[in-house]
Amino acid sequence: MLAGQFSYRAEMPRQFPKLSISEMDEQVRILAEKVFAKVLREEDSKDALSLFTVPEDCPIGQKEAKERELQKELAEQKSVETAKRKKSFKMIRSQSLSLQMPAQQDWKGPPTASPAISPATPVLPGATSQPTPAPYAMPEYQRVTISGDYCAGITVEDYEQAAKSLAKALMIREKYARLAYHRFPRTTAQYLGHQRVDTAPLEEVLPDFHPPPLPQEDPYCLDDAPPNLGYLVRMQGGILFVYDNEKMLECQEPHSLPYPDLETYTVDMSHILALITDGPTKTYCHRRLNFLESKFSLHEMLNEMSEFKELKSNPHRDFYNVRKVDTHIHAAACMNQKHLLRFIKHTYQTEPDRTVAEKLGQKITLRQVFDSLHMDPYDLTVDSLDVHAGRQTFHRFDKFNSKYNPVGASELRDLYLKTENYLGGEYFARMVKEVARELEESKYQYSEPRLSIYGRSPEEWPNLARWFIQHKVYSPNVRWIIQVPRIYDIFRSKKLLPNFAKMLENIFLPLFKATINPQDHRELHLFLKYVTGFDSVDDESKHSDHMFSDKSPSPDIWSSEQNPPYSYYLYYMYANIMVLNNLRRLTPRTPRGKLQMGRDRMPKTQDTESFPSLQVLHSTCPAGP
């Protein structure tokens, strides 16, 4: 967050809020365990945890169900208590609608009010009287208004239960997003502000990604690393703790950062598990989604030509010259199959006798690699390369993974699509740079490719940063996501890791060291400027028979060959990223007097700034102020 903006917001306490487990929370936890047990029993039936009620084949059953709902609603209409609750809901509804109405009625020009607070800025308790600026030049579209009973179709009791459950889920999401300095939708935060019991103001979390260097600046400069801080880092229970010095480490007094509480997290997760199986909530959400879809279809029918005319009247803008970002592609698949085939043929034509691998102490040339595969690159075609992920691979993770092996040969994948090989990932870097060059020439296309960190060794991060700098892979149109495959079971079966805690340490300890002592880890410190987040990937169709709870084994005890469940992975990824983001938020960058990357483009803040934080997609880390 930039200094001087949103000054009316107090800084959020940087401590993880622990819950006092109530009897209600314990009941929710028991319900969540029953839900998980039901999933295990009905795993083969494919109908467990249905997201919403679906029409059945039997029309008699449909008719009876509708009649039961109708009788229930008629009975509620005669109740005096129901009438009072409906009146209360309508009042709440009118208040929420008033938040959307602009304070000014002049729709033809920009608002005269100061735009210091955006229209979507969260309204805090006691601050609802602030005017909301009107939109600029609002088009004259036909509007759709639904009037009448707001609870039509469901009973007041079910509506109340669904509303409370959804509001609680959103508050849980907001809490964890803010703790890790992840963005949370402003509009949603605006409405949640009226539901909170406490009146403490919340800070605004704004993104602060590292700006691209100016044309005269070197994107690979290693001389701007700030001084070391000398903090100590130790892993306890799968989470890295930061200590000011040896004395604090001996006293077990970590630096003031929001370290997570496992019991609180599992209680919150139990509320979410109970929510997704709650009948009234599922029914309400299903009806609400259908309503919104129908409302949008009606909007399209009424205003399609008006929108089309507005788009056409905007000069120099169409689909080809608006900025587009590909946010979900692995770096090894960022080139198309024709590009890969052309590059393979080019390298074989220009450097067939170059040593590209070593096996059993014997050096192997590029020509010998293809001879061992009994193939000639000139005979390869796009079809024989077989790297296109079509419709037949959409639900088959095994087939999808095989598409990363050109011609089904792992030797070619190691040679052309890996960062760690005999050539130091040179071929891979050259292809990525060619793709980035095409993005730069198009001007309006950007990409956020993924690079894999497996957690096998702590040297993976330094090697990846060295590959990035040595081969000069930087591009102003590219930022990087770090992908963490959930394949601990494979590494454990091959005796590469003693336990799950070692995998977490290999993934996160180098990042903490580079943040605390950037002078000792200059290459990684530089590379992290262009990393925006993490993702956790694996075959999503695989089911786990272990429910994550506060009674689950800690990572340093998890030494079996069984893979931890998805929720187990994400908790420990989120926990370490949350601590890391708060540490990077507190860590000063180089003082303003020294040259910084893109410093002239940065807004004026204070004398020092914090490191960019990282984002998590399933569980990820963005930048500090």
N, C-alpha and C positions, 0 to 999 in steps of 0.2 A: 504494500500500500504506500502511495506517495505521501510524503509529509505535506501537511497543509490541506489535504483533501479530506472531506468527511470529518472535520475536526470535532463535530458533535458526538462522535463515536468513541467510547472508551476502549482502550486496548483489552482484548479478551485475556482473562487469566490463563497463562500457559501451563495449566495443570489438567490432567485427565480427570473428569468428574466421576467419582466412584458412586455407585448406587448402593443404598442400604436395601438389601433384599427383603421385600415384603412377602406376606402370605400370597398376595395376588401374583407376584413374580414367580413364586415357587409353583403355583398352579399352572401358569403359562409354560414354565419349563417342563412340567410333567406332560402337558398337552403336546409340546413339541416333540418329546421323546416318543409319545404314542404315534404321532404323525410319521416319524421316521421309521418306527417299527412297522407301521402299515405299509409304507413304501417298500420295505424289504419283502413283506409277504406278497405284495401285489406287483412285484417287479416285472413278472412275465405277462401280466394281464394288460399292460399298457394303458390302463385307465386310472391309475392312482394319481392323486393330487390334480384332478381335473381343474383347469383354470377357471372354468365357468360352466354353467348349466347348458347343455346342448339339447336340441330337439331329439326326442326318441322316436322310434319307428311306430310305436303303438299310439294311435290317435286317441284312444280311450284314456290312456294315462295322461296325455297332454291336457285333455278336457278336464279331467278330475283335478289335476294340479292347478289349473287356472281357476277352477271353482273354489278350491280351498283358499287360494290367495285372495279371491274376491270376497269370500265370506269373512276372512280375517280383516280385510280392509273395511268392510261394512261395519263390523263390530267395533273397530277403532273409531269410526266416524261418529258413533253415538256416545263416545266417552268424552267427558268434560276435560279430563287430564290431557287427552290427545289433542283437543282443540287448543288448550293453552300451549302445549309444546309446538304445535304447528305455527301458532302465532309468533312464538319465540324464534323458530327457524326462519320465518318470513322476515322478521326484523333483522336477523343476522344476515340474511340474503340481501336485503336492501342496503345494509351497511357495506357489504362486500362489493355491491354494484357501484356504490358511491365512490369507492376507491378507484374505479375504472373511469369515471366520468371526469373530463377535463374541467379545470377551474374556470377557464375562459370559453366563451362560446364563439369566438371568432375563429373559424376553421380555414380561412383563406390566406393566412399569413403566419409567420413565425410568432411565437409567444413573446410577450413583452417582459415576462418574468425572467429573472436570471436563471440560466440553465446550470447553475452550480450543482443542483441535485437533479439527477436524471429522472425521467418519468417512472422508471422501474425501481427507484431507490427504496429499500425496505422502510416501511413506516414503523417507527418504534412507539411503544406505549407512551402517551403524553406528547407525541409529536405528530398527531394526525391532522392538525389544522394547517400544516404547511401546504401551500398551493401546488398543484400538479401542473406543469406546463403542458399546453396543448400540442398536438402533433403539428408538423409543418405541412401545409397544403394538403389536408386530408382529402382524398378523392371522394367523389360523390357516388358511393356504392349504395346499392339497395341493402337494407339491413333486415336481419331476421330476428324477431323478438318472440320469445315463448312466455306466455302469461298463464296465470291460473295456479292451481295447487302445485307447489314446488316438489312435494313428495309423491306426486302421482305415479302409480305403478308399484310402489312398495309401501310397506307400513312405516309409520313414524318411528316405531321402536327399531326396526331394521335400519332405517336411514340414520338414526342417531348412532347406532352401534358401528355402522360402516364409516360414518364421518369421523368418529373418535379413533377408530383403528387406523384409518388412512392418515389422519393428522399426526398420530403418534409415530407412524412409520416415517413420515416426512421430517419430523423433528429429530428422529434418530439419525437419518441421513444427513441432515444439516449439521448436527453435532460432530459427526466423524469427518465431514468435509472441512469444516472450519478448523478443527484441531490439526489437520494435516496441511492447512493452507491450500486446500483445493477449492475451486470455484463452486458456488452454489447459486442457482438461479435467483436473481433479484426479485422477480415477480412473486415467486413462491415464498421467499423470505418475507416479503411484504405482508402476505396474508397470515403466515405463521406467527408474525410478531404480535397479532391480536389474540393468539391462543395460549401464549406462554403465561405461566404462573408468576415467574420472576420478572422483574422490570429492568434488570441490568441490561444496558445497551450492548449490542454485539458489534464487533469491528467489521469493516467491509474488507473482503478478501478480493484483491484485484490481481490479475496476472501481470507478471513482469519478466517476460522472456528476454534473453540476451539479444540485443540488437545486432544486425549484421555490421561488419567493419566497413569503414569508409573506403573509397577506392585507393587512397594513399596508405592505408593501414595494412599490416600483415596479419592475416587470420591465424597464422601459426606462430605468432610471437610468444615466447616462453618467459619474457622478462617482466611481465606485469603481475606476477604472482605475489599476493600480499605476504606479510611475514607469518611465520609459524606461531601457533598459539600454545603448543605444548600440552594440550589436554591428553588424558589417558582414556582408552576405550577398552571395555571388557564385556564379553557376552555372558548374560545370565538368563537361563530359561529361554534361549532362542532370541533374546532382545539385547541389543547393544546399549550399554549404559556409558555415559560420559562423565569423567571425574576431572576436577581441576588439577589435582596433583596426587602424589603418592600417599600423602597423609589422608586425603579424602577417600582414596581407594581403600586404605586399610580400615577406615571408619565406616566404609560402605555408605558414604554420603555423596550421591551423584549430583552432577550439575542440575540446576533448576530447569528441567525440561518436562514436557507432558508424557511421561512413560505410561503405557496402557495398563489397564487392569483387566485380567482375563475373565474374572467372574462377571464384571459389568458387561463386557463384550458378549459373553455367552447368553446373558439374560436378554440383552437387546436382540440377539439373533433368535432367541426363542420367541420373542414377540413377533418377529417377521415370519417365522415358520408357522406360528399360530394364525397369523393374519391370512396367509395364502390358503389356509384350509377353512376359513370362517365362511359359512354359507351366506349370510346376509351381505358380507363384503363382496364376495364373488358375484352374487346376483346384481348388486348395485353397480359394480365396475363393468360388468358385461352390458347392462342396460345403458350405462353412461357412455361407453365407447360406441355402442350402436347409435346412440343419439347424436354424438359428435360427428360420426361418419355421415349420418343422414343430413345433419346441419351443413356440413361442408359441401356435400353433393348439391344441396339446395343453393348454397352460395355460388358454387360453380355455374349452375344453371342460370342464375340471375345476373352474375357479374363477369362471366367469362370474357365477353367481348370488351367490356370496359377495361379489364386488366390487360387484355391483349393490346388494346389501343394505347394504354399508358406505357406499356413496354416498348411499343414501336415508336412512340414519341420521344423516348429517351435517346439522345444522339450518341453515336459511337459505342453502343452497347448491344451486344447480342450474346448468344451462348459461347461464342468463340473468343470474345474479349472480356469476359468476366473471370475473376480469379477462382481457380478450382484447385482443391487440395486433396491428394490421395492419402488418406490417413490409415489405411489398413492394407499394407503390402510388405512382404519380407524383402530385404535387400537382395537376396538370392533370386527373387522372382520379379525384380523391378524392370528387367529388360524383357522384351517380347521374344518369342521363340525364333523369329527370323533374325533378330539382332544377335542372339546367342550363337546361332548357326553361322552367321557371317563372321563373328569374332573367332570362333573355333577354326574356321577355314583360313582366316587371315593369319593367325598365329602359326598354323601348320605350314603355310606357304612361305612366311617370312623367317621363321626361326625353328625349323624342324630338328636341328641338331643341338638345340639348347637343352642343358640339363635342367629338368623340371621336378625330379623326385629322387629319392634315395631309399633303397630297400635292401636290408641285410648288408649294409656297408657298400653296396654297389650303386653308383649313380646311373640314373635312367634319363634318356633324352625324350623329347616330345614324340619323335618318330617311333621310338621303342614302346612308348605307352600305347600308341594306336596299334602297333604290330601285335602287342600282347593281347589286345582286344579283338584282333582279327578283323579290323575294319580300316577303311580308307576315308578320311574326312571328305574327300571330293564326292564320295558316293552317298553322303548323308543328305537327308532331306528334312523338311520341317516335320513331316509325319513320322519319319524314323527316329527323329530326336525325342519325340514323345514326352514333351515337357508341358503340354497344354492341359490345364485342369478344366475339364469340361463338366457337363451335367452329371456324368456317371461317377464323378469323384466328389460330388457335393456332400453326400451323406456317408462317404467311405473314407475315414481318416487314413487308413492304411494305403489306399490307392492315391490319396492326395499327397502323402509323404513321398511315395515313389516317383512323383513327377519332378522332384528335385534332383533326380539322378538322370542326366542326359543319356539316352540310349540304354537306360537301366544300369549304367556302369558307375559305381561309387568312385572309381578312380578319376573319372572326369569331373565329378562333383567336387572332390577334394582339390583338384587342380584349378578349376575355373570358378567355383562358387564358395570358397572358404577363405577366411582371413589368416588362418594358421596352417601353413604348408611350407614346402621347401623354398618356394619363391617369396614367402612372406605375404601371400595374398595379393601379389602384383596383378595377375590377370583379373581377379575379381574387382580390384580397385579401378583398373582401366575401364572395365565395363560400366561400373557405377558412375564414373566420371563422364563417360559418353552419354549416359542417360541424363545426368545432371546438366550437361551442356545443352541437350535438347530442351530441357525444361527452361533454362535461361534464355534460349533463343525464342521460345514461344511467349515469354514474358508473363503470361497469365497462369501458368501451371506450376504447382508446387507439390512436394511429396514429403512424406514422413515415414521413410522405410524403417524396418526393424532389423536389428542385429541381435544375435543370440548370446546370452551369458548363461552357461549351464550350471555353474557352481561346483565344478569338479576341482578347480584349483584357484587359489587367490591370484595367480598370474594372468588370469583371463582378462581382467580389466586393464592392467598395464599393457598387455600385448595388443588389445583392441585399440587403445589410445595411440600406441606406437604405429600401428597400421594406418590409422587416420592421418597422423602427421607426416609419416615417412612418404606416403603416396599422395599426399595433398588432396584429400577427398572432399575438402570443404566446398560447399556451394551455397550461395545466398538463397537458393530456392529449395534447400533440403534441410530438414531437422531430423533427429534420430530418436527412435523408440527402442528401448532395450527389452528384448523378449526373453522370458525365463520359462523354459519348458518344464513341466511337472513330471520329470522322469527320474526322481530320486530312486525308485525301486530298481531301475536298470543299473545305476551307478553302485548301489549297495550290493546287488547280486554279483557285480564284478569286483567287489572289494575295493572300490575307488574311494568310498566314504565310510567312516566309522558310524556316523549317525546323521540325523537330519540337521542338527545344530551346526555341524561342520559345513554343510551345504549353504546354510544361511550366512555363516561367517564368511565363506568364500565370495558370496554375492555382495554383501553389504560392508564388510570391514574395510576393503580398499576405498570405498566412497567416503567413509568417515575419516580415514587417514588423509585423503586428499583434501577434504574440507578443513580439517584441523591444522595440517602441516602442508600447505600447498607448495612451499619451497622445496620440499623433499619429493613431491609427486607432481612436477610441473606439467608433464604430458597429460596425465589423467585430469588434472585441474583444468587444462585447456579444453580437453575433449568434452567435459561435462557442461561447458558453456553451450554446446550444441545438442545436448540430450534433453528431451522434454518429458520423458516418462518411462514407465515400465508396463509390461503386459505379461499375463500369465497364460500359457497356452498348453493344450493337450487335447486328447480325444474327449470331447464333451459328452459323448454317448456312454462312456464308461461309468459304472455305478460303484460307489464305495459302500462298504458294509460297516463303516465306523462313523458314528455321529460325534462331531466335535463338541466338546463341553469343557467345563473347568476341571473335569476329572480325567481328561485325556492326558496321555503321557507327554511330558515336556520334550522339546526337540533333542535335548542331550540324552534322553532316555530312549527316544524312538530309534532303535537300532535294528529293527526287524526289516525284512525285505519287502514288506507290504508298503505300498505307496500311501502317504497320508491323504485324507480327503481334501476336496477342493477348498472347503471352508478353512481347513487347517493351514493350507498354503497361504491363503489370502490374509488370514489374520496376522501371521508372522511377517508377511510382506508389508502389509499396511502398517503394522506396529513399528517396524524398523524405518520405513519411509517417513512416518509421522515424526519420529525422533530426529531423523536426518534433516527433514525440512525445517524443523524448528531450530536445529543447530545451524543450518545454512542461513536462516533468517537472522540469527544473532551474530554471525561471523562477518566482520567488516571486509569490504574489498579494498583495493588500492586507493589511497587518498586521491582527492580530486586534482591535486597538482600534477600527478603523473598521467601519461597518455593511457587512455583506456579504449577498448574496442568500442567504436560507435559512441564515444562519450558526447560528441557534439549533437547527437540525435536524441540523447536522453533528456527527459524533463529535469529541471533544476530541483534537487531535493535537498540533501544535507551533505556534509563533508565526506561522509563515508556511506557506502551502501552495502547491503547484504548480498550473499551469493544467490543466484537463481535457485529456487527450489525445484524439485522434480515432481512429476505428476504420476498418478496410477490409473490405468484404464479399468482393469478389473480391480486392481489395487494399485495406483501410480503416484509420481512426485513432480509442480511448476515452480517458478522462481520467486524469490523474496522481493522486498521493496527496492 
